[in-house]
Amino acid sequence: MDTLAKWFLKTGFFLMLFGIILVLLKRHHPAGKLPGDLVLRSGRERLVLPFGTIGLGALVLTVYVNLLQRDRGNDS
């Protein structure tokens, strides 16, 4: 039960931190305009392929999951 409570606290803290980062990115550098994000325009249509944003999100989530596993002692 204690480990579940710690997991919820860590996850809540991570989500709060992620929300703050998103707010700051929106003010200073709009999300979806990172290097690697492609925007294709044809007339009035627009297609956005956010490869850079997806890569950054995957990197952040990988680090977070690895930190959770290290805390639990599952380094395998």
PDB file of N, H, CA, C and O in Angstrom:
ATOM      1  N   MET A   1       0.824  -1.193   0.000  1.00  0.00           N
ATOM      2  CA  MET A   1       0.000   0.000   0.000  1.00  0.00           C
ATOM      3  C   MET A   1       0.867   1.256   0.000  1.00  0.00           C
ATOM      4  O   MET A   1       0.536   2.250  -0.647  1.00  0.00           O
ATOM      5  N   ASP A   2       1.978   1.200   0.731  1.00  0.00           N
ATOM      6  H   ASP A   2       2.247   0.392   1.257  1.00  0.00           H
ATOM      7  CA  ASP A   2       2.868   2.350   0.818  1.00  0.00           C
ATOM      8  C   ASP A   2       3.494   2.653  -0.541  1.00  0.00           C
ATOM      9  O   ASP A   2       3.656   3.817  -0.907  1.00  0.00           O
ATOM     10  N   THR A   3       3.848   1.600  -1.292  1.00  0.00           N
ATOM     11  H   THR A   3       3.717   0.654  -0.995  1.00  0.00           H
ATOM     12  CA  THR A   3       4.455   1.824  -2.603  1.00  0.00           C
ATOM     13  C   THR A   3       3.444   2.403  -3.590  1.00  0.00           C
ATOM     14  O   THR A   3       3.809   3.199  -4.455  1.00  0.00           O
ATOM     15  N   LEU A   4       2.185   2.012  -3.466  1.00  0.00           N
ATOM     16  H   LEU A   4       1.889   1.366  -2.763  1.00  0.00           H
ATOM     17  CA  LEU A   4       1.152   2.565  -4.342  1.00  0.00           C
ATOM     18  C   LEU A   4       0.964   4.057  -4.068  1.00  0.00           C
ATOM     19  O   LEU A   4       0.804   4.845  -5.000  1.00  0.00           O
ATOM     20  N   ALA A   5       0.982   4.443  -2.801  1.00  0.00           N
ATOM     21  H   ALA A   5       1.112   3.804  -2.043  1.00  0.00           H
ATOM     22  CA  ALA A   5       0.850   5.859  -2.445  1.00  0.00           C
ATOM     23  C   ALA A   5       2.027   6.659  -2.986  1.00  0.00           C
ATOM     24  O   ALA A   5       1.844   7.764  -3.497  1.00  0.00           O
ATOM     25  N   LYS A   6       3.229   6.112  -2.878  1.00  0.00           N
ATOM     26  H   LYS A   6       3.378   5.214  -2.463  1.00  0.00           H
ATOM     27  CA  LYS A   6       4.409   6.796  -3.419  1.00  0.00           C
ATOM     28  C   LYS A   6       4.305   6.931  -4.932  1.00  0.00           C
ATOM     29  O   LYS A   6       4.667   7.963  -5.497  1.00  0.00           O
ATOM     30  N   TRP A   7       3.812   5.889  -5.580  1.00  0.00           N
ATOM     31  H   TRP A   7       3.519   5.051  -5.121  1.00  0.00           H
ATOM     32  CA  TRP A   7       3.677   5.937  -7.035  1.00  0.00           C
ATOM     33  C   TRP A   7       2.698   7.034  -7.445  1.00  0.00           C
ATOM     34  O   TRP A   7       2.962   7.785  -8.384  1.00  0.00           O
ATOM     35  N   PHE A   8       1.553   7.129  -6.733  1.00  0.00           N
ATOM     36  H   PHE A   8       1.338   6.519  -5.971  1.00  0.00           H
ATOM     37  CA  PHE A   8       0.574   8.175  -7.041  1.00  0.00           C
ATOM     38  C   PHE A   8       1.155   9.568  -6.804  1.00  0.00           C
ATOM     39  O   PHE A   8       0.905  10.482  -7.589  1.00  0.00           O
ATOM     40  N   LEU A   9       1.926   9.737  -5.733  1.00  0.00           N
ATOM     41  H   LEU A   9       2.129   8.994  -5.096  1.00  0.00           H
ATOM     42  CA  LEU A   9       2.539  11.035  -5.465  1.00  0.00           C
ATOM     43  C   LEU A   9       3.535  11.412  -6.556  1.00  0.00           C
ATOM     44  O   LEU A   9       3.547  12.550  -7.024  1.00  0.00           O
ATOM     45  N   LYS A  10       4.363  10.465  -6.956  1.00  0.00           N
ATOM     46  H   LYS A  10       4.353   9.540  -6.576  1.00  0.00           H
ATOM     47  CA  LYS A  10       5.351  10.741  -8.006  1.00  0.00           C
ATOM     48  C   LYS A  10       4.674  11.026  -9.337  1.00  0.00           C
ATOM     49  O   LYS A  10       5.084  11.930 -10.065  1.00  0.00           O
ATOM     50  N   THR A  11       3.647  10.264  -9.653  1.00  0.00           N
ATOM     51  H   THR A  11       3.314   9.530  -9.062  1.00  0.00           H
ATOM     52  CA  THR A  11       2.935  10.481 -10.913  1.00  0.00           C
ATOM     53  C   THR A  11       2.226  11.834 -10.903  1.00  0.00           C
ATOM     54  O   THR A  11       2.242  12.546 -11.908  1.00  0.00           O
ATOM     55  N   GLY A  12       1.614  12.190  -9.794  1.00  0.00           N
ATOM     56  H   GLY A  12       1.602  11.611  -8.978  1.00  0.00           H
ATOM     57  CA  GLY A  12       0.962  13.495  -9.684  1.00  0.00           C
ATOM     58  C   GLY A  12       1.953  14.636  -9.809  1.00  0.00           C
ATOM     59  O   GLY A  12       1.676  15.637 -10.469  1.00  0.00           O
ATOM     60  N   PHE A  13       3.110  14.485  -9.173  1.00  0.00           N
ATOM     61  H   PHE A  13       3.334  13.671  -8.637  1.00  0.00           H
ATOM     62  CA  PHE A  13       4.146  15.511  -9.282  1.00  0.00           C
ATOM     63  C   PHE A  13       4.628  15.637 -10.719  1.00  0.00           C
ATOM     64  O   PHE A  13       4.816  16.747 -11.218  1.00  0.00           O
ATOM     65  N   PHE A  14       4.829  14.503 -11.388  1.00  0.00           N
ATOM     66  H   PHE A  14       4.676  13.601 -10.982  1.00  0.00           H
ATOM     67  CA  PHE A  14       5.276  14.521 -12.781  1.00  0.00           C
ATOM     68  C   PHE A  14       4.244  15.202 -13.673  1.00  0.00           C
ATOM     69  O   PHE A  14       4.610  16.007 -14.530  1.00  0.00           O
ATOM     70  N   LEU A  15       2.965  14.895 -13.488  1.00  0.00           N
ATOM     71  H   LEU A  15       2.667  14.242 -12.792  1.00  0.00           H
ATOM     72  CA  LEU A  15       1.924  15.519 -14.301  1.00  0.00           C
ATOM     73  C   LEU A  15       1.847  17.024 -14.056  1.00  0.00           C
ATOM     74  O   LEU A  15       1.634  17.797 -14.990  1.00  0.00           O
ATOM     75  N   MET A  16       2.020  17.439 -12.809  1.00  0.00           N
ATOM     76  H   MET A  16       2.193  16.812 -12.050  1.00  0.00           H
ATOM     77  CA  MET A  16       2.020  18.865 -12.500  1.00  0.00           C
ATOM     78  C   MET A  16       3.216  19.556 -13.161  1.00  0.00           C
ATOM     79  O   MET A  16       3.074  20.632 -13.741  1.00  0.00           O
ATOM     80  N   LEU A  17       4.382  18.936 -13.071  1.00  0.00           N
ATOM     81  H   LEU A  17       4.497  18.062 -12.600  1.00  0.00           H
ATOM     82  CA  LEU A  17       5.579  19.485 -13.699  1.00  0.00           C
ATOM     83  C   LEU A  17       5.421  19.548 -15.214  1.00  0.00           C
ATOM     84  O   LEU A  17       5.810  20.532 -15.844  1.00  0.00           O
ATOM     85  N   PHE A  18       4.854  18.506 -15.792  1.00  0.00           N
ATOM     86  H   PHE A  18       4.538  17.707 -15.281  1.00  0.00           H
ATOM     87  CA  PHE A  18       4.626  18.465 -17.238  1.00  0.00           C
ATOM     88  C   PHE A  18       3.648  19.560 -17.663  1.00  0.00           C
ATOM     89  O   PHE A  18       3.833  20.179 -18.711  1.00  0.00           O
ATOM     90  N   GLY A  19       2.617  19.804 -16.867  1.00  0.00           N
ATOM     91  H   GLY A  19       2.466  19.302 -16.015  1.00  0.00           H
ATOM     92  CA  GLY A  19       1.666  20.874 -17.165  1.00  0.00           C
ATOM     93  C   GLY A  19       2.315  22.246 -17.127  1.00  0.00           C
ATOM     94  O   GLY A  19       2.037  23.092 -17.976  1.00  0.00           O
ATOM     95  N   ILE A  20       3.182  22.469 -16.142  1.00  0.00           N
ATOM     96  H   ILE A  20       3.408  21.781 -15.452  1.00  0.00           H
ATOM     97  CA  ILE A  20       3.897  23.746 -16.057  1.00  0.00           C
ATOM     98  C   ILE A  20       4.798  23.926 -17.271  1.00  0.00           C
ATOM     99  O   ILE A  20       4.871  25.018 -17.835  1.00  0.00           O
ATOM    100  N   ILE A  21       5.481  22.865 -17.672  1.00  0.00           N
ATOM    101  H   ILE A  21       5.422  21.979 -17.213  1.00  0.00           H
ATOM    102  CA  ILE A  21       6.349  22.937 -18.848  1.00  0.00           C
ATOM    103  C   ILE A  21       5.532  23.251 -20.093  1.00  0.00           C
ATOM    104  O   ILE A  21       5.961  24.051 -20.925  1.00  0.00           O
ATOM    105  N   LEU A  22       4.367  22.636 -20.233  1.00  0.00           N
ATOM    106  H   LEU A  22       4.019  21.986 -19.557  1.00  0.00           H
ATOM    107  CA  LEU A  22       3.521  22.920 -21.393  1.00  0.00           C
ATOM    108  C   LEU A  22       3.066  24.377 -21.421  1.00  0.00           C
ATOM    109  O   LEU A  22       3.030  24.993 -22.487  1.00  0.00           O
ATOM    110  N   VAL A  23       2.720  24.932 -20.260  1.00  0.00           N
ATOM    111  H   VAL A  23       2.749  24.431 -19.395  1.00  0.00           H
ATOM    112  CA  VAL A  23       2.306  26.338 -20.203  1.00  0.00           C
ATOM    113  C   VAL A  23       3.464  27.241 -20.614  1.00  0.00           C
ATOM    114  O   VAL A  23       3.273  28.188 -21.377  1.00  0.00           O
ATOM    115  N   LEU A  24       4.667  26.953 -20.111  1.00  0.00           N
ATOM    116  H   LEU A  24       4.823  26.184 -19.491  1.00  0.00           H
ATOM    117  CA  LEU A  24       5.827  27.769 -20.470  1.00  0.00           C
ATOM    118  C   LEU A  24       6.172  27.635 -21.945  1.00  0.00           C
ATOM    119  O   LEU A  24       6.537  28.621 -22.586  1.00  0.00           O
ATOM    120  N   LEU A  25       6.061  26.434 -22.489  1.00  0.00           N
ATOM    121  H   LEU A  25       5.764  25.633 -21.968  1.00  0.00           H
ATOM    122  CA  LEU A  25       6.337  26.246 -23.912  1.00  0.00           C
ATOM    123  C   LEU A  25       5.333  26.999 -24.771  1.00  0.00           C
ATOM    124  O   LEU A  25       5.694  27.544 -25.814  1.00  0.00           O
ATOM    125  N   LYS A  26       4.094  27.031 -24.348  1.00  0.00           N
ATOM    126  H   LYS A  26       3.800  26.588 -23.501  1.00  0.00           H
ATOM    127  CA  LYS A  26       3.065  27.721 -25.131  1.00  0.00           C
ATOM    128  C   LYS A  26       3.338  29.220 -25.180  1.00  0.00           C
ATOM    129  O   LYS A  26       3.105  29.863 -26.203  1.00  0.00           O
ATOM    130  N   ARG A  27       3.826  29.769 -24.089  1.00  0.00           N
ATOM    131  H   ARG A  27       4.015  29.247 -23.258  1.00  0.00           H
ATOM    132  CA  ARG A  27       4.120  31.204 -24.053  1.00  0.00           C
ATOM    133  C   ARG A  27       5.351  31.551 -24.879  1.00  0.00           C
ATOM    134  O   ARG A  27       5.347  32.544 -25.607  1.00  0.00           O
ATOM    135  N   HIS A  28       6.387  30.756 -24.777  1.00  0.00           N
ATOM    136  H   HIS A  28       6.390  29.950 -24.186  1.00  0.00           H
ATOM    137  CA  HIS A  28       7.668  31.119 -25.377  1.00  0.00           C
ATOM    138  C   HIS A  28       7.949  30.419 -26.700  1.00  0.00           C
ATOM    139  O   HIS A  28       8.578  31.000 -27.584  1.00  0.00           O
ATOM    140  N   HIS A  29       7.505  29.214 -26.843  1.00  0.00           N
ATOM    141  H   HIS A  29       6.994  28.742 -26.125  1.00  0.00           H
ATOM    142  CA  HIS A  29       7.765  28.450 -28.066  1.00  0.00           C
ATOM    143  C   HIS A  29       6.586  27.514 -28.279  1.00  0.00           C
ATOM    144  O   HIS A  29       6.524  26.451 -27.662  1.00  0.00           O
ATOM    145  N   PRO A  30       5.661  27.887 -29.131  1.00  0.00           N
ATOM    146  CA  PRO A  30       4.445  27.081 -29.286  1.00  0.00           C
ATOM    147  C   PRO A  30       4.748  25.614 -29.596  1.00  0.00           C
ATOM    148  O   PRO A  30       5.575  25.309 -30.456  1.00  0.00           O
ATOM    149  N   ALA A  31       4.080  24.727 -28.896  1.00  0.00           N
ATOM    150  H   ALA A  31       3.408  24.975 -28.198  1.00  0.00           H
ATOM    151  CA  ALA A  31       4.250  23.299 -29.148  1.00  0.00           C
ATOM    152  C   ALA A  31       3.833  22.991 -30.576  1.00  0.00           C
ATOM    153  O   ALA A  31       2.894  23.591 -31.099  1.00  0.00           O
ATOM    154  N   GLY A  32       4.525  22.063 -31.199  1.00  0.00           N
ATOM    155  H   GLY A  32       5.287  21.575 -30.775  1.00  0.00           H
ATOM    156  CA  GLY A  32       4.245  21.723 -32.584  1.00  0.00           C
ATOM    157  C   GLY A  32       5.146  22.456 -33.554  1.00  0.00           C
ATOM    158  O   GLY A  32       5.061  22.245 -34.764  1.00  0.00           O
ATOM    159  N   LYS A  33       6.005  23.312 -33.037  1.00  0.00           N
ATOM    160  H   LYS A  33       6.073  23.484 -32.055  1.00  0.00           H
ATOM    161  CA  LYS A  33       6.936  24.029 -33.899  1.00  0.00           C
ATOM    162  C   LYS A  33       8.373  23.748 -33.482  1.00  0.00           C
ATOM    163  O   LYS A  33       9.246  24.602 -33.643  1.00  0.00           O
ATOM    164  N   LEU A  34       8.620  22.574 -32.956  1.00  0.00           N
ATOM    165  H   LEU A  34       7.911  21.881 -32.825  1.00  0.00           H
ATOM    166  CA  LEU A  34       9.969  22.171 -32.600  1.00  0.00           C
ATOM    167  C   LEU A  34      10.716  21.743 -33.857  1.00  0.00           C
ATOM    168  O   LEU A  34      10.093  21.416 -34.867  1.00  0.00           O
ATOM    169  N   PRO A  35      12.052  21.741 -33.804  1.00  0.00           N
ATOM    170  CA  PRO A  35      12.795  21.208 -34.949  1.00  0.00           C
ATOM    171  C   PRO A  35      12.391  19.755 -35.190  1.00  0.00           C
ATOM    172  O   PRO A  35      12.323  18.968 -34.246  1.00  0.00           O
ATOM    173  N   GLY A  36      12.131  19.406 -36.401  1.00  0.00           N
ATOM    174  H   GLY A  36      12.186  20.045 -37.168  1.00  0.00           H
ATOM    175  CA  GLY A  36      11.684  18.061 -36.734  1.00  0.00           C
ATOM    176  C   GLY A  36      10.190  17.966 -36.973  1.00  0.00           C
ATOM    177  O   GLY A  36       9.720  16.966 -37.516  1.00  0.00           O
ATOM    178  N   ASP A  37       9.435  18.978 -36.584  1.00  0.00           N
ATOM    179  H   ASP A  37       9.817  19.790 -36.143  1.00  0.00           H
ATOM    180  CA  ASP A  37       7.996  19.013 -36.854  1.00  0.00           C
ATOM    181  C   ASP A  37       7.777  19.507 -38.282  1.00  0.00           C
ATOM    182  O   ASP A  37       8.334  20.526 -38.690  1.00  0.00           O
ATOM    183  N   LEU A  38       6.973  18.785 -39.024  1.00  0.00           N
ATOM    184  H   LEU A  38       6.520  17.958 -38.693  1.00  0.00           H
ATOM    185  CA  LEU A  38       6.711  19.145 -40.417  1.00  0.00           C
ATOM    186  C   LEU A  38       5.295  19.680 -40.562  1.00  0.00           C
ATOM    187  O   LEU A  38       4.348  19.128 -40.002  1.00  0.00           O
ATOM    188  N   VAL A  39       5.164  20.757 -41.319  1.00  0.00           N
ATOM    189  H   VAL A  39       5.934  21.205 -41.774  1.00  0.00           H
ATOM    190  CA  VAL A  39       3.849  21.318 -41.638  1.00  0.00           C
ATOM    191  C   VAL A  39       3.756  21.383 -43.152  1.00  0.00           C
ATOM    192  O   VAL A  39       4.531  22.087 -43.800  1.00  0.00           O
ATOM    193  N   LEU A  40       2.800  20.643 -43.717  1.00  0.00           N
ATOM    194  H   LEU A  40       2.171  20.071 -43.191  1.00  0.00           H
ATOM    195  CA  LEU A  40       2.599  20.622 -45.164  1.00  0.00           C
ATOM    196  C   LEU A  40       1.329  21.392 -45.483  1.00  0.00           C
ATOM    197  O   LEU A  40       0.267  21.117 -44.925  1.00  0.00           O
ATOM    198  N   ARG A  41       1.449  22.366 -46.391  1.00  0.00           N
ATOM    199  H   ARG A  41       2.312  22.589 -46.843  1.00  0.00           H
ATOM    200  CA  ARG A  41       0.293  23.192 -46.760  1.00  0.00           C
ATOM    201  C   ARG A  41      -0.004  23.021 -48.239  1.00  0.00           C
ATOM    202  O   ARG A  41       0.903  22.963 -49.070  1.00  0.00           O
ATOM    203  N   SER A  42      -1.278  22.941 -48.550  1.00  0.00           N
ATOM    204  H   SER A  42      -2.014  22.988 -47.876  1.00  0.00           H
ATOM    205  CA  SER A  42      -1.724  22.872 -49.938  1.00  0.00           C
ATOM    206  C   SER A  42      -3.040  23.631 -50.027  1.00  0.00           C
ATOM    207  O   SER A  42      -4.097  23.111 -49.670  1.00  0.00           O
ATOM    208  N   GLY A  43      -2.962  24.854 -50.503  1.00  0.00           N
ATOM    209  H   GLY A  43      -2.104  25.277 -50.793  1.00  0.00           H
ATOM    210  CA  GLY A  43      -4.174  25.673 -50.564  1.00  0.00           C
ATOM    211  C   GLY A  43      -4.653  26.019 -49.175  1.00  0.00           C
ATOM    212  O   GLY A  43      -3.920  26.608 -48.380  1.00  0.00           O
ATOM    213  N   ARG A  44      -5.902  25.646 -48.881  1.00  0.00           N
ATOM    214  H   ARG A  44      -6.498  25.168 -49.527  1.00  0.00           H
ATOM    215  CA  ARG A  44      -6.470  25.936 -47.559  1.00  0.00           C
ATOM    216  C   ARG A  44      -6.260  24.794 -46.574  1.00  0.00           C
ATOM    217  O   ARG A  44      -6.626  24.918 -45.405  1.00  0.00           O
ATOM    218  N   GLU A  45      -5.685  23.700 -47.014  1.00  0.00           N
ATOM    219  H   GLU A  45      -5.387  23.599 -47.964  1.00  0.00           H
ATOM    220  CA  GLU A  45      -5.496  22.540 -46.138  1.00  0.00           C
ATOM    221  C   GLU A  45      -4.100  22.559 -45.529  1.00  0.00           C
ATOM    222  O   GLU A  45      -3.148  23.078 -46.112  1.00  0.00           O
ATOM    223  N   ARG A  46      -4.011  21.972 -44.331  1.00  0.00           N
ATOM    224  H   ARG A  46      -4.784  21.551 -43.857  1.00  0.00           H
ATOM    225  CA  ARG A  46      -2.731  21.916 -43.633  1.00  0.00           C
ATOM    226  C   ARG A  46      -2.609  20.560 -42.947  1.00  0.00           C
ATOM    227  O   ARG A  46      -3.556  20.090 -42.317  1.00  0.00           O
ATOM    228  N   LEU A  47      -1.446  19.937 -43.071  1.00  0.00           N
ATOM    229  H   LEU A  47      -0.676  20.319 -43.582  1.00  0.00           H
ATOM    230  CA  LEU A  47      -1.165  18.664 -42.417  1.00  0.00           C
ATOM    231  C   LEU A  47       0.055  18.864 -41.528  1.00  0.00           C
ATOM    232  O   LEU A  47       1.109  19.291 -42.001  1.00  0.00           O
ATOM    233  N   VAL A  48      -0.086  18.558 -40.241  1.00  0.00           N
ATOM    234  H   VAL A  48      -0.941  18.211 -39.856  1.00  0.00           H
ATOM    235  CA  VAL A  48       1.006  18.731 -39.288  1.00  0.00           C
ATOM    236  C   VAL A  48       1.502  17.351 -38.879  1.00  0.00           C
ATOM    237  O   VAL A  48       0.718  16.506 -38.445  1.00  0.00           O
ATOM    238  N   LEU A  49       2.808  17.125 -39.017  1.00  0.00           N
ATOM    239  H   LEU A  49       3.444  17.811 -39.369  1.00  0.00           H
ATOM    240  CA  LEU A  49       3.448  15.877 -38.598  1.00  0.00           C
ATOM    241  C   LEU A  49       4.462  16.226 -37.502  1.00  0.00           C
ATOM    242  O   LEU A  49       5.586  16.623 -37.812  1.00  0.00           O
ATOM    243  N   PRO A  50       4.082  16.085 -36.230  1.00  0.00           N
ATOM    244  CA  PRO A  50       4.927  16.561 -35.129  1.00  0.00           C
ATOM    245  C   PRO A  50       5.987  15.544 -34.687  1.00  0.00           C
ATOM    246  O   PRO A  50       5.959  15.080 -33.548  1.00  0.00           O
ATOM    247  N   PHE A  51       6.914  15.199 -35.574  1.00  0.00           N
ATOM    248  H   PHE A  51       6.937  15.576 -36.500  1.00  0.00           H
ATOM    249  CA  PHE A  51       7.936  14.205 -35.238  1.00  0.00           C
ATOM    250  C   PHE A  51       8.836  14.672 -34.094  1.00  0.00           C
ATOM    251  O   PHE A  51       9.175  13.877 -33.218  1.00  0.00           O
ATOM    252  N   GLY A  52       9.224  15.934 -34.087  1.00  0.00           N
ATOM    253  H   GLY A  52       8.949  16.580 -34.799  1.00  0.00           H
ATOM    254  CA  GLY A  52      10.075  16.460 -33.019  1.00  0.00           C
ATOM    255  C   GLY A  52       9.380  16.450 -31.668  1.00  0.00           C
ATOM    256  O   GLY A  52       9.986  16.093 -30.658  1.00  0.00           O
ATOM    257  N   THR A  53       8.118  16.837 -31.646  1.00  0.00           N
ATOM    258  H   THR A  53       7.626  17.127 -32.467  1.00  0.00           H
ATOM    259  CA  THR A  53       7.349  16.857 -30.402  1.00  0.00           C
ATOM    260  C   THR A  53       7.145  15.441 -29.864  1.00  0.00           C
ATOM    261  O   THR A  53       7.241  15.211 -28.659  1.00  0.00           O
ATOM    262  N   ILE A  54       6.865  14.501 -30.753  1.00  0.00           N
ATOM    263  H   ILE A  54       6.787  14.688 -31.733  1.00  0.00           H
ATOM    264  CA  ILE A  54       6.688  13.106 -30.341  1.00  0.00           C
ATOM    265  C   ILE A  54       7.995  12.546 -29.787  1.00  0.00           C
ATOM    266  O   ILE A  54       7.994  11.833 -28.783  1.00  0.00           O
ATOM    267  N   GLY A  55       9.104  12.868 -30.438  1.00  0.00           N
ATOM    268  H   GLY A  55       9.106  13.447 -31.254  1.00  0.00           H
ATOM    269  CA  GLY A  55      10.411  12.409 -29.960  1.00  0.00           C
ATOM    270  C   GLY A  55      10.735  12.953 -28.583  1.00  0.00           C
ATOM    271  O   GLY A  55      11.236  12.225 -27.726  1.00  0.00           O
ATOM    272  N   LEU A  56      10.451  14.231 -28.364  1.00  0.00           N
ATOM    273  H   LEU A  56      10.043  14.822 -29.059  1.00  0.00           H
ATOM    274  CA  LEU A  56      10.700  14.838 -27.057  1.00  0.00           C
ATOM    275  C   LEU A  56       9.818  14.203 -25.984  1.00  0.00           C
ATOM    276  O   LEU A  56      10.286  13.919 -24.881  1.00  0.00           O
ATOM    277  N   GLY A  57       8.547  13.980 -26.306  1.00  0.00           N
ATOM    278  H   GLY A  57       8.167  14.211 -27.202  1.00  0.00           H
ATOM    279  CA  GLY A  57       7.648  13.332 -25.349  1.00  0.00           C
ATOM    280  C   GLY A  57       8.091  11.921 -25.009  1.00  0.00           C
ATOM    281  O   GLY A  57       8.023  11.510 -23.850  1.00  0.00           O
ATOM    282  N   ALA A  58       8.546  11.173 -26.011  1.00  0.00           N
ATOM    283  H   ALA A  58       8.601  11.506 -26.952  1.00  0.00           H
ATOM    284  CA  ALA A  58       9.025   9.806 -25.778  1.00  0.00           C
ATOM    285  C   ALA A  58      10.265   9.811 -24.894  1.00  0.00           C
ATOM    286  O   ALA A  58      10.416   8.952 -24.026  1.00  0.00           O
ATOM    287  N   LEU A  59      11.146  10.771 -25.111  1.00  0.00           N
ATOM    288  H   LEU A  59      11.024  11.470 -25.817  1.00  0.00           H
ATOM    289  CA  LEU A  59      12.357  10.872 -24.294  1.00  0.00           C
ATOM    290  C   LEU A  59      12.011  11.182 -22.840  1.00  0.00           C
ATOM    291  O   LEU A  59      12.562  10.567 -21.927  1.00  0.00           O
ATOM    292  N   VAL A  60      11.111  12.122 -22.626  1.00  0.00           N
ATOM    293  H   VAL A  60      10.664  12.621 -23.368  1.00  0.00           H
ATOM    294  CA  VAL A  60      10.712  12.493 -21.265  1.00  0.00           C
ATOM    295  C   VAL A  60      10.035  11.316 -20.566  1.00  0.00           C
ATOM    296  O   VAL A  60      10.330  11.039 -19.404  1.00  0.00           O
ATOM    297  N   LEU A  61       9.136  10.625 -21.255  1.00  0.00           N
ATOM    298  H   LEU A  61       8.897  10.850 -22.199  1.00  0.00           H
ATOM    299  CA  LEU A  61       8.458   9.479 -20.643  1.00  0.00           C
ATOM    300  C   LEU A  61       9.421   8.328 -20.361  1.00  0.00           C
ATOM    301  O   LEU A  61       9.268   7.634 -19.356  1.00  0.00           O
ATOM    302  N   THR A  62      10.406   8.114 -21.226  1.00  0.00           N
ATOM    303  H   THR A  62      10.530   8.678 -22.042  1.00  0.00           H
ATOM    304  CA  THR A  62      11.396   7.062 -20.999  1.00  0.00           C
ATOM    305  C   THR A  62      12.210   7.345 -19.746  1.00  0.00           C
ATOM    306  O   THR A  62      12.439   6.449 -18.933  1.00  0.00           O
ATOM    307  N   VAL A  63      12.645   8.584 -19.590  1.00  0.00           N
ATOM    308  H   VAL A  63      12.459   9.312 -20.250  1.00  0.00           H
ATOM    309  CA  VAL A  63      13.404   8.952 -18.392  1.00  0.00           C
ATOM    310  C   VAL A  63      12.542   8.772 -17.149  1.00  0.00           C
ATOM    311  O   VAL A  63      13.022   8.267 -16.135  1.00  0.00           O
ATOM    312  N   TYR A  64      11.280   9.177 -17.213  1.00  0.00           N
ATOM    313  H   TYR A  64      10.890   9.587 -18.037  1.00  0.00           H
ATOM    314  CA  TYR A  64      10.384   9.048 -16.062  1.00  0.00           C
ATOM    315  C   TYR A  64      10.169   7.586 -15.673  1.00  0.00           C
ATOM    316  O   TYR A  64      10.245   7.244 -14.493  1.00  0.00           O
ATOM    317  N   VAL A  65       9.906   6.730 -16.644  1.00  0.00           N
ATOM    318  H   VAL A  65       9.844   7.008 -17.603  1.00  0.00           H
ATOM    319  CA  VAL A  65       9.677   5.310 -16.353  1.00  0.00           C
ATOM    320  C   VAL A  65      10.944   4.677 -15.792  1.00  0.00           C
ATOM    321  O   VAL A  65      10.867   3.861 -14.873  1.00  0.00           O
ATOM    322  N   ASN A  66      12.107   5.036 -16.326  1.00  0.00           N
ATOM    323  H   ASN A  66      12.170   5.699 -17.072  1.00  0.00           H
ATOM    324  CA  ASN A  66      13.359   4.495 -15.803  1.00  0.00           C
ATOM    325  C   ASN A  66      13.599   4.943 -14.368  1.00  0.00           C
ATOM    326  O   ASN A  66      14.096   4.164 -13.554  1.00  0.00           O
ATOM    327  N   LEU A  67      13.256   6.179 -14.048  1.00  0.00           N
ATOM    328  H   LEU A  67      12.852   6.812 -14.708  1.00  0.00           H
ATOM    329  CA  LEU A  67      13.395   6.639 -12.666  1.00  0.00           C
ATOM    330  C   LEU A  67      12.446   5.894 -11.736  1.00  0.00           C
ATOM    331  O   LEU A  67      12.821   5.566 -10.610  1.00  0.00           O
ATOM    332  N   LEU A  68      11.225   5.622 -12.186  1.00  0.00           N
ATOM    333  H   LEU A  68      10.921   5.889 -13.100  1.00  0.00           H
ATOM    334  CA  LEU A  68      10.289   4.843 -11.371  1.00  0.00           C
ATOM    335  C   LEU A  68      10.803   3.431 -11.135  1.00  0.00           C
ATOM    336  O   LEU A  68      10.709   2.915 -10.021  1.00  0.00           O
ATOM    337  N   GLN A  69      11.345   2.804 -12.171  1.00  0.00           N
ATOM    338  H   GLN A  69      11.421   3.223 -13.076  1.00  0.00           H
ATOM    339  CA  GLN A  69      11.855   1.442 -12.022  1.00  0.00           C
ATOM    340  C   GLN A  69      13.065   1.408 -11.102  1.00  0.00           C
ATOM    341  O   GLN A  69      13.226   0.466 -10.327  1.00  0.00           O
ATOM    342  N   ARG A  70      13.906   2.411 -11.177  1.00  0.00           N
ATOM    343  H   ARG A  70      13.775   3.177 -11.807  1.00  0.00           H
ATOM    344  CA  ARG A  70      15.087   2.453 -10.320  1.00  0.00           C
ATOM    345  C   ARG A  70      14.671   2.578  -8.863  1.00  0.00           C
ATOM    346  O   ARG A  70      15.279   1.957  -7.992  1.00  0.00           O
ATOM    347  N   ASP A  71      13.633   3.380  -8.584  1.00  0.00           N
ATOM    348  H   ASP A  71      13.138   3.885  -9.292  1.00  0.00           H
ATOM    349  CA  ASP A  71      13.142   3.529  -7.215  1.00  0.00           C
ATOM    350  C   ASP A  71      12.580   2.219  -6.683  1.00  0.00           C
ATOM    351  O   ASP A  71      12.713   1.919  -5.496  1.00  0.00           O
ATOM    352  N   ARG A  72      11.958   1.445  -7.552  1.00  0.00           N
ATOM    353  H   ARG A  72      11.850   1.689  -8.516  1.00  0.00           H
ATOM    354  CA  ARG A  72      11.362   0.176  -7.131  1.00  0.00           C
ATOM    355  C   ARG A  72      12.394  -0.929  -7.038  1.00  0.00           C
ATOM    356  O   ARG A  72      12.106  -1.990  -6.484  1.00  0.00           O
ATOM    357  N   GLY A  73      13.592  -0.710  -7.566  1.00  0.00           N
ATOM    358  H   GLY A  73      13.826   0.151  -8.016  1.00  0.00           H
ATOM    359  CA  GLY A  73      14.631  -1.726  -7.511  1.00  0.00           C
ATOM    360  C   GLY A  73      14.562  -2.718  -8.644  1.00  0.00           C
ATOM    361  O   GLY A  73      15.181  -3.779  -8.559  1.00  0.00           O
ATOM    362  N   ASN A  74      13.832  -2.418  -9.707  1.00  0.00           N
ATOM    363  H   ASN A  74      13.330  -1.556  -9.776  1.00  0.00           H
ATOM    364  CA  ASN A  74      13.712  -3.300 -10.870  1.00  0.00           C
ATOM    365  C   ASN A  74      14.628  -2.801 -11.973  1.00  0.00           C
ATOM    366  O   ASN A  74      14.157  -2.183 -12.928  1.00  0.00           O
ATOM    367  N   ASP A  75      15.918  -3.053 -11.866  1.00  0.00           N
ATOM    368  H   ASP A  75      16.301  -3.555 -11.091  1.00  0.00           H
ATOM    369  CA  ASP A  75      16.873  -2.572 -12.862  1.00  0.00           C
ATOM    370  C   ASP A  75      17.081  -3.565 -13.988  1.00  0.00           C
ATOM    371  O   ASP A  75      18.032  -3.420 -14.756  1.00  0.00           O
ATOM    372  N   SER A  76      16.233  -4.559 -14.114  1.00  0.00           N
ATOM    373  H   SER A  76      15.460  -4.676 -13.490  1.00  0.00           H
ATOM    374  CA  SER A  76      16.420  -5.563 -15.165  1.00  0.00           C
ATOM    375  C   SER A  76      15.874  -5.120 -16.479  1.00  0.00           C
ATOM    376  O   SER A  76      15.956  -5.857 -17.462  1.00  0.00           O
TER     377      SER A  76
END
